[in-house]
Amino acid sequence: SDKQTAEQFVEAVFRMDAEAIVDLLPRDVIRTMEEKGYDEAELLEELDNLARDARESLLPRSYQGGEIDAVCHVVDVSEVEGSQLTLIQGRYYTEVGMTITAAREVSVSLRIQSKELEIDTERMLEVPVVKSGGKWYVDAINI
């Protein structure tokens, strides 16, 4: 579902699990990247760096390492409609030959806690998702 895809993406980014992130991206996007000269190792390395940067931006500046619990849940889902949807559909069709039937913005709350580090913070993340072939994916073009 759209909610499940968004939650899995936030969890994968927080765990810095590049392979899990790749699994949430449309195969056509991965194929197109490979055709443009990326190999899977480069893609994983780039996603790993993206995940590391995102994780660091979510953690308090004082964080130096240690045990952290992260829990996420969907707070809101909004439908992308009209000209914005048409734009997304056009980009996917033009850039990767993919037909998008729906797009949504999923608001995910990520709560980060650590008793030992006295951290208890909550962040909101907007995760764009697209639907193609009956399946939801992270919107790789507009993330």
Phi and psi in degrees as a GROMACS rama.xvg file:
@    title "Ramachandran Plot"
@    xaxis  label "Phi"
@    yaxis  label "Psi"
@TYPE xy
-61.6943  -42.2921  ASP-2
-66.0872  -45.6455  LYS-3
-61.9233  -42.1687  GLN-4
-61.0011  -45.5661  THR-5
-63.813  -44.6965  ALA-6
-63.4809  -43.307  GLU-7
-62.3417  -36.6422  GLN-8
-65.2811  -48.0858  PHE-9
-61.204  -43.7259  VAL-10
-62.7821  -42.5065  GLU-11
-64.6366  -41.0963  ALA-12
-63.0557  -45.4414  VAL-13
-65.0493  -35.8741  PHE-14
-80.415  -6.48915  ARG-15
56.6149  46.946  MET-16
-103.306  86.9535  ASP-17
-59.5477  -37.7256  ALA-18
-64.6565  -38.4147  GLU-19
-66.7728  -35.2003  ALA-20
-64.7787  -45.2497  ILE-21
-57.1993  -40.1125  VAL-22
-62.2698  -20.8555  ASP-23
-94.8907  -3.47498  LEU-24
-93.8185  149.167  LEU-25
-62.2159  136.575  PRO-26
-57.7968  -36.0861  ARG-27
-62.4548  -33.6365  ASP-28
-68.1199  -44.2204  VAL-29
-62.3805  -45.5694  ILE-30
-59.6755  -44.5707  ARG-31
-63.3247  -39.9084  THR-32
-63.644  -40.9018  MET-33
-64.4355  -39.2697  GLU-34
-64.8748  -27.7793  GLU-35
-87.3557  8.16294  LYS-36
107.511  -6.46645  GLY-37
-75.3274  139.938  TYR-38
-106.504  169.636  ASP-39
-61.6102  -36.6366  GLU-40
-62.1085  -42.3017  ALA-41
-65.405  -41.381  GLU-42
-62.3801  -46.1173  LEU-43
-62.5249  -39.7625  LEU-44
-64.6938  -42.8147  GLU-45
-63.8425  -43.3444  GLU-46
-66.7187  -35.4846  LEU-47
-61.9367  -44.593  ASP-48
-64.0111  -42.8386  ASN-49
-59.8463  -45.5225  LEU-50
-64.4011  -41.4229  ALA-51
-61.897  -46.6195  ARG-52
-61.8351  -43.4782  ASP-53
-64.1546  -43.6229  ALA-54
-61.6813  -45.6148  ARG-55
-61.7967  -35.6633  GLU-56
-71.0469  -22.3177  SER-57
-85.4058  -23.4274  LEU-58
-88.8349  150.655  LEU-59
-61.143  149.59  PRO-60
-58.8437  -28.4585  ARG-61
-74.4438  -11.7151  SER-62
-65.0856  127.115  TYR-63
-120.936  4.0004  GLN-64
124.38  163.013  GLY-65
128.779  174.925  GLY-66
-73.3225  127.631  GLU-67
-133.49  137.03  ILE-68
-102.924  135.952  ASP-69
-130.36  128.054  ALA-70
-127.799  132.119  VAL-71
-126.114  151.676  CYS-72
-152.709  151.603  HIS-73
-76.0867  132.467  VAL-74
-103.333  -36.3098  VAL-75
-157.134  152.29  ASP-76
-133.129  128.342  VAL-77
-123.165  138.072  SER-78
-75.4196  135.97  GLU-79
-91.762  125.722  VAL-80
-133.521  175.175  GLU-81
59.4989  -137.22  GLY-82
-64.7874  -30.4558  SER-83
-66.0277  -42.5405  GLN-84
-65.4807  -43.1063  LEU-85
-59.0542  -40.4073  THR-86
-62.8975  -46.3283  LEU-87
-61.8172  -46.4037  ILE-88
-59.4926  -42.872  GLN-89
-63.8686  -43.5329  GLY-90
-63.0435  -45.5147  ARG-91
-63.8766  -41.9087  TYR-92
-67.0173  -43.0619  TYR-93
-69.8967  -45.5427  THR-94
-82.12  -34.9879  GLU-95
-131.998  4.09067  VAL-96
68.3213  32.0573  GLY-97
-112.896  138.499  MET-98
-95.3333  120.967  THR-99
-101.929  127.837  ILE-100
-100.824  -18.4833  THR-101
-159.88  157.496  ALA-102
-144.59  145.08  ALA-103
-143.297  156.113  ARG-104
-106.491  121.86  GLU-105
-109.318  122.064  VAL-106
-89.1738  119.904  SER-107
-117.66  129.925  VAL-108
-91.5422  129.06  SER-109
-116.596  117.017  LEU-110
-104.195  125.246  ARG-111
-114.16  125.016  ILE-112
-135.385  146.588  GLN-113
-154.947  116.087  SER-114
-65.9399  -45.7566  LYS-115
-62.6171  -32.5212  GLU-116
-99.3571  2.65012  LEU-117
53.2444  47.9202  GLU-118
-112.342  130.697  ILE-119
-151.351  96.3951  ASP-120
-135.797  150.879  THR-121
-126.665  135.007  GLU-122
-125.884  146.634  ARG-123
-103.67  134.067  MET-124
-124.863  138.9  LEU-125
-100.391  120.554  GLU-126
-115.074  112.959  VAL-127
-78.3839  134.516  PRO-128
-129.237  151.784  VAL-129
-129.964  153.028  VAL-130
-114.435  131.892  LYS-131
-147.474  133.772  SER-132
59.3683  31.4025  GLY-133
79.5306  4.31098  GLY-134
-122.418  144.817  LYS-135
-93.4149  139.525  TRP-136
-133.534  158.196  TYR-137
-68.2396  135.824  VAL-138
-74.0951  90.2513  ASP-139
-65.923  -27.927  ALA-140
-77.6427  -32.3445  ILE-141
-112.921  14.5394  ASN-142
